[in-house]
């Protein structure tokens, strides 16, 4: 935590020497320099080491005993939550990158490292919930359910869960679009369906203080809400099947000659 007054200059606060010598960063440095310190996790460290507030460094404890305490991180706080989880398990970490190494492999995120260590359960429960709900619930209800799973249910792999259920989550998207455009002939192909579906999920998240960006593995929406009175001919011309055209283009390229 960084404390400062309302009238403090932000640049000066960010460049304070004390910012670069925090308890957590100095734990890394102590592990780098002293092998004897590497047998403890971050929360165990105060049992044998004392934080010298004046010198801003850890020193070996000579007497008494203390219990370490870390700041709370909610399960929806993203990487901060998974970092905290790792700090309870990894001993002698020397850097952020060290915390992401499991069995010799460095993972891209703290969450991936937690999964590799078996600290997170799979999403089978949420997968079955969406599967059962898809029989009787509308696409809108399923999207609401999916969004609330993201926010409150500690979903381990949002992208995998979305890939498995995006079709049922979008079953009303085409009808919704036809109604908005007053055009019963509108056809949305896969890319357009996914784009609009992600937009609708993002709207649910935003109403509850979140965004799709809070879940990095999920694709982002490029959907622009339809403005009534727009050019229907343009809309129809833009509603092409990108996947089909990509396949056609790849096949045509293979048939080109050297000239």
N, C-alpha and C positions, 0 to 999 in steps of 0.2 A: 504494500500500500504506500502511496505517495501523498503526503499531506502538504498543502500550500494554501495561502490566503487568497481571497478573491482578487486582490489588486496586485498579486505577484505576476511578473512577466513570465509567460509560458516558456519561452526559450531558456531563460535563466533557470527555471525549475527543471527542465529536461536535461540541462547540462551540469547540474550539481554533481560534485564528486561523490556525494553520498548515494546518488542514484545508481552509480556503477559499482558500488560496494555494498550491495544488499546482502542480507543473511543467506538468501538462496544462491546468488551468484558466488558468494564467498565459500559456500559449501562445495560447489564445483571446484574452485581453486584449491581448497584444502585437500580434496580427494586427489587432485592432480599432483600435489606436492608431497603428500604424506600417505604412504601405503597403509599405515596403521588406522587411518580414518575410513578406509574403503570397506569395512566390514558392517557398516550400518546404513539403513535407509534414512531418508531425510527426517522422518518423524521420530526415528530412534536416536538421531544425532545428539540432541540435548541431554541424553542420559549420560554421555561421556565427554561432551564438549560444551563450552560456555561461549556465548556471543559477547564479545567485548565491545560495548557500545561506543567507547571512546576511540579505540583503534580500528573499529569496523572490521574485525576478523574473529575467527573461531580459535579458542585456545583450549588445551586439554583440561578437563575438569579435575580438580585436586581433591575436592570433598563435596559432601552433600549429594543430592540426587534431584533430577528434574524430569518431567514428562513433556515430550514434544507435542505441539498442537499446530495443525495447519488450518489456514483459512478455508471455510466451507465453499464448495463449488457445486451448484445445482446440476443435475444430470442434463439439463437443457443448455448449459453454458458452453457446450461444444468442446473444443480442444483443451480448454482450461480444466474441465471435469476429468478428461482422460489423462492429462498431465498429473493431476492430483492422484489419480488411481495408480499410475506408474510409480510415483514417489513413495507409495506405501509398500512397494514390492522390490524395486531395483536398488541394490546396494552399491555404494561407491561410485555413483555417476559422476563423470567429469565434464559433461556438457549436455546440451539439449539433444544433440545428435546421438550421444551415448544412450540416452533414455529410449531412443527409437530403434536400437539394435537388439534383435532377438535371434538367438541361435546363429549369430554371425551375419545376419542380414539386416541392413538398415531400411526401415520402413519410412514411407513418406509422411505419415502423420502419427500423432500419439495414439489416436484411435486404432489405426492399423496395428500398432505395436501391442495394444491391449488385446486385440483379437488374436494375434499370433501367440500371445502368452496364455490364452484361454481364460482371460478375465471377464469376457463378455459372452453372454449366452447367444444362441442363434435366434432368428426371428420367426421360428416355426409357429409360435403362438399367434403372432400378428398375421402371418400368412394364412393360417386356417380361419382366423376371424374374418378377414376380407373375403375369403373363398365362400364361407357360409353366408355372409351378409349379401354377397352379389346375387344370390338367388331371389331375394325379396326386396332389396334396397335399390333406390334409383342411383344414377350416376352422381348426382349432386350429394346425396347422403353418403355415398362411398368416398367422395372427395373430402367431405367434412371429416369423416372417420380417419382417413389417411392423414390429413393435416394434424388432427389431434393426436394420432399415434406419434407423428414426428415430434410434436411439442412435449408430450408427457409420458411416452412409453419407452424411452431409451432404445429406439430402433437401432440395431447394430449396423445394418446395411440398407439404408433408404433406397439406393439405386436399384439394388436387386429386388426389393419388395415392389418398387414401382414398375420395373420391367415385367414382373410376373402378373401384375393386375391392371396395367394401364388401360387395357381394352374395356374392362368392366367399369372402370372409373370414368370412361368417356362415352358411355353408351347413349347419353342424351345430348352430347355436344352438337351433333349434326342437326338434330331437331331444333335445338336452341338457336343455332345459326340461321336455319331456314326461317324461323319465326322473326328473328331480328331483322333480317334482310327482306322479309315479305316475299320470299322466293322459294317455293316448294321444290325447285329442281336443283338446289345447291347440293353439291357432293364434295365432301371433305376427305382427302386421302390421309394416309397414316401420319405424315409429317404435320399436316395442319391440325389433325385431331390431337396429337400429342402437345403441340404448341399451345392450343387453346386450353387443353386440360391443365397444363402446368400453370397457365395464367390464372385459371379459376382456383387452383390450389394455393397459389401465391396470394390471391385476394383473401382467402380464409386465414392464412398465416398472418397477413398484415393486420387484419382486424384484431389479432391477438398478440400483437407486438413482435412478430417474427417475419422473416423473409425467406424465400428459397435460397438466397445467398448464405443463410445460416447452416445450410446442409450442402457442403461443397460437392459431394458425389452426385447430387441430382442435377440433371440438365436444367438450363434456364430458358424461360419463355421469351420469344421475340414477338408475341402477339400484340397487335395494335387494335384496340376495341373499335368495332364497326360504328361509323357515324351515319345515322339515318340520313337519307338523301344523297348518299354517295353514288358513284357511277357503278351501276349493277354490271354493265358490260366489262368494265375493268376488273371488278371482283371475280367474275366468271373466268376471265382470261388468266387471272393469277391463281386460280384453283386447280393447278395441274398436279399430277402425280410425280413428285420429285424422284422417288425411288425407281419407278418404272423408267423415267427418262434417263436416269443415271445408268441403269442397266443397258438401255438402248445405246447410249453414247459409248459405253465401254465396249460393247459388241461391235459397233461401227468402227471404232478406232482400231480394233484388231484386224479389220478387213482393208485398212488403208494400205496403199502400195508405197514404195519408197519415194515417189514423187509427190 
